[in-house]
Amino acid sequence: MSEQLKQRLVGAVVLLSLAVIFIPMLLGGREATTQITSLEPHPPKPVFSYESLPLPTPDQLVFNDETVVTAPEPSYEPEPNKTPEPSSPPSHDPKPTVAQPVTEPPVETEVPPVSDNALAWVVQIASVTRQQGALALRDKVREQGHRCFVLTTDINGTRFFRVRVGPFLDKSEAQRAERQLQQQLKLKGQILRHASQ
């Protein structure tokens, strides 16, 4: 091929490519550029209101869903006789009785002995909202020779006291205890897993 023919072919290719680029812009320039417009107005920015909550005190912190609660055995003093006694010294403490408001006994934490980090089984025999009822049931079960404890838990702002028997290392022991409780005290229990703490 001659040099002149090569230059003409290169020139024709350049002119053709320029025509492909610029002719559509000249003929329909406004249609080539499309604009996207939104018909919906922008939603207003949401308004957030923040409320500062007080930090819980260490007494209010609960690290587990359930905590073990037991109370000391209630000590009831007999009511004094209404009949006057002779002037002999009384056999009980001569402390005068002062009317005090009714308060719940102090709660102590007691964890039944189970090997460290072991999973065990318990029989839950009641879940009540009154601590006095739970402690009375616990004492009644203990009188029958069973290990029994009370767990407290808060559900939707309501405090529940769960009375549980055990823990047992084997599920079969828990089932046997559940049958005994049903025969002795007419209590239908529920066998649950119990993780030692």
VMD Tcl script that draws the C-alpha trace (Angstrom):
set ca {
  {0.00 0.00 0.00}
  {1.15 3.43 -0.73}
  {1.79 6.02 1.90}
  {-0.88 8.32 0.57}
  {-3.58 5.64 0.71}
  {-2.71 4.85 4.35}
  {-3.08 8.49 5.32}
  {-6.47 8.71 3.59}
  {-7.75 5.60 5.40}
  {-6.59 6.91 8.79}
  {-8.23 10.27 8.08}
  {-11.49 8.60 7.05}
  {-11.53 6.51 10.27}
  {-10.91 9.62 12.42}
  {-13.67 11.59 10.65}
  {-16.08 8.68 10.92}
  {-15.45 8.26 14.66}
  {-15.91 12.02 15.25}
  {-19.17 11.88 13.31}
  {-20.41 8.98 15.45}
  {-19.64 10.94 18.61}
  {-20.86 14.44 17.69}
  {-23.79 13.96 15.27}
  {-26.15 12.38 17.90}
  {-25.34 15.26 20.26}
  {-26.14 17.86 17.59}
  {-29.36 16.29 16.37}
  {-30.96 15.19 19.63}
  {-28.83 16.75 22.32}
  {-31.60 17.21 24.87}
  {-32.75 13.60 24.70}
  {-29.27 12.26 25.16}
  {-28.99 13.79 28.60}
  {-31.72 12.46 30.85}
  {-32.49 13.89 34.20}
  {-34.02 11.83 36.97}
  {-36.38 13.81 39.12}
  {-38.18 12.50 42.14}
  {-41.90 13.16 42.29}
  {-42.05 12.40 46.02}
  {-40.91 15.11 48.39}
  {-38.15 14.19 50.78}
  {-39.51 12.84 54.05}
  {-38.91 15.06 57.04}
  {-36.00 14.17 59.24}
  {-37.10 12.03 62.16}
  {-37.13 13.67 65.54}
  {-35.61 11.61 68.32}
  {-36.13 12.27 71.97}
  {-33.70 10.79 74.43}
  {-34.52 10.07 78.03}
  {-31.80 9.66 80.59}
  {-32.35 6.67 82.84}
  {-30.75 6.46 86.27}
  {-27.92 3.98 86.62}
  {-28.82 0.91 88.67}
  {-27.23 0.54 92.07}
  {-25.11 -2.55 92.73}
  {-28.00 -4.01 94.73}
  {-30.26 -3.79 91.67}
  {-27.83 -5.46 89.27}
  {-28.79 -9.02 88.33}
  {-26.12 -11.03 86.59}
  {-28.21 -14.12 86.12}
  {-31.83 -14.61 85.18}
  {-32.26 -16.43 88.43}
  {-30.74 -15.88 91.84}
  {-30.93 -18.21 94.79}
  {-32.95 -16.93 97.73}
  {-33.35 -18.53 101.10}
  {-34.36 -17.04 104.38}
  {-33.54 -18.03 107.93}
  {-36.06 -20.13 109.74}
  {-38.77 -17.81 111.06}
  {-38.72 -17.55 114.80}
  {-42.10 -16.98 116.34}
  {-42.39 -15.83 119.92}
  {-45.40 -17.18 121.78}
  {-47.96 -14.62 122.76}
  {-47.86 -13.76 126.46}
  {-50.61 -15.25 128.60}
  {-53.43 -12.90 129.39}
  {-53.72 -14.25 132.92}
  {-51.57 -12.44 135.46}
  {-48.59 -14.46 136.58}
  {-47.26 -14.56 140.10}
  {-44.37 -12.27 140.81}
  {-41.81 -14.94 139.95}
  {-39.13 -13.90 137.45}
  {-40.07 -14.70 133.85}
  {-38.16 -17.50 132.13}
  {-37.72 -15.64 128.84}
  {-35.77 -12.47 128.04}
  {-37.13 -9.47 129.94}
  {-36.90 -7.25 126.84}
  {-40.07 -5.26 126.24}
  {-41.79 -6.02 122.96}
  {-42.01 -3.03 120.67}
  {-44.43 -2.97 117.77}
  {-42.37 -2.97 114.60}
  {-43.54 -2.79 111.02}
  {-43.79 -6.13 109.27}
  {-40.68 -6.65 107.17}
  {-39.51 -9.57 105.14}
  {-36.76 -11.62 106.75}
  {-33.26 -10.97 105.39}
  {-32.52 -12.99 102.30}
  {-29.37 -15.09 102.18}
  {-27.89 -16.67 99.11}
  {-27.53 -20.42 99.33}
  {-26.35 -22.59 96.47}
  {-26.87 -26.33 96.90}
  {-23.60 -28.28 96.59}
  {-22.88 -29.58 93.10}
  {-19.50 -30.09 91.45}
  {-18.05 -27.04 89.72}
  {-19.48 -26.16 86.29}
  {-21.60 -29.31 86.25}
  {-25.07 -29.51 84.83}
  {-27.57 -31.01 87.22}
  {-31.31 -31.61 87.42}
  {-33.91 -30.06 89.70}
  {-37.63 -30.54 90.23}
  {-39.57 -27.27 90.20}
  {-42.67 -27.74 92.32}
  {-44.03 -24.19 92.44}
  {-43.63 -20.68 91.08}
  {-45.45 -18.15 93.24}
  {-45.49 -14.38 93.70}
  {-45.53 -14.42 97.52}
  {-42.20 -15.06 99.22}
  {-43.90 -16.26 102.42}
  {-45.77 -18.96 100.52}
  {-42.60 -20.11 98.77}
  {-40.66 -20.28 102.04}
  {-43.48 -22.19 103.77}
  {-43.58 -24.73 100.94}
  {-39.78 -25.03 101.04}
  {-39.92 -25.80 104.78}
  {-42.68 -28.37 104.25}
  {-40.62 -30.16 101.58}
  {-37.51 -30.08 103.79}
  {-39.52 -31.76 106.57}
  {-40.06 -34.68 104.18}
  {-36.26 -35.06 103.89}
  {-35.65 -33.39 100.52}
  {-33.10 -30.71 99.68}
  {-35.11 -27.67 98.66}
  {-34.32 -24.06 97.75}
  {-36.07 -20.96 96.44}
  {-34.98 -18.98 93.36}
  {-36.24 -15.48 92.68}
  {-36.65 -14.02 89.22}
  {-38.30 -10.95 87.71}
  {-40.56 -11.41 84.69}
  {-42.19 -8.34 83.14}
  {-41.79 -6.42 86.38}
  {-43.34 -9.15 88.54}
  {-41.17 -11.01 91.04}
  {-41.63 -14.79 91.12}
  {-40.31 -17.21 93.73}
  {-39.59 -20.64 92.29}
  {-39.47 -23.55 94.73}
  {-37.08 -26.24 93.52}
  {-35.95 -29.58 94.90}
  {-32.45 -30.87 94.26}
  {-30.06 -30.57 92.54}
  {-29.57 -34.12 91.33}
  {-26.64 -35.32 89.23}
  {-28.76 -37.83 87.29}
  {-32.10 -37.20 85.64}
  {-33.35 -40.53 87.00}
  {-32.77 -39.28 90.58}
  {-34.80 -36.16 89.77}
  {-37.60 -38.31 88.34}
  {-37.60 -40.48 91.47}
  {-37.78 -37.37 93.69}
  {-40.63 -35.99 91.56}
  {-42.62 -39.23 92.06}
  {-41.97 -39.13 95.83}
  {-43.14 -35.51 96.03}
  {-46.30 -36.40 94.13}
  {-47.04 -39.29 96.52}
  {-46.07 -37.53 99.77}
  {-47.30 -33.98 99.21}
  {-49.53 -34.30 96.12}
  {-47.24 -31.87 94.26}
  {-46.80 -32.24 90.51}
  {-43.27 -31.16 89.63}
  {-41.43 -30.21 86.49}
  {-37.92 -31.58 85.87}
  {-35.50 -28.90 84.66}
  {-31.77 -28.54 84.03}
  {-29.85 -26.63 86.66}
  {-26.39 -25.16 86.11}
  {-24.31 -24.78 89.24}
  {-22.75 -21.38 89.78}
}
mol new
graphics top color blue
foreach p $ca { graphics top sphere $p radius 0.5 }
foreach p [lrange $ca 0 end-1] q [lrange $ca 1 end] { graphics top cylinder $p $q radius 0.2 }
display resetview
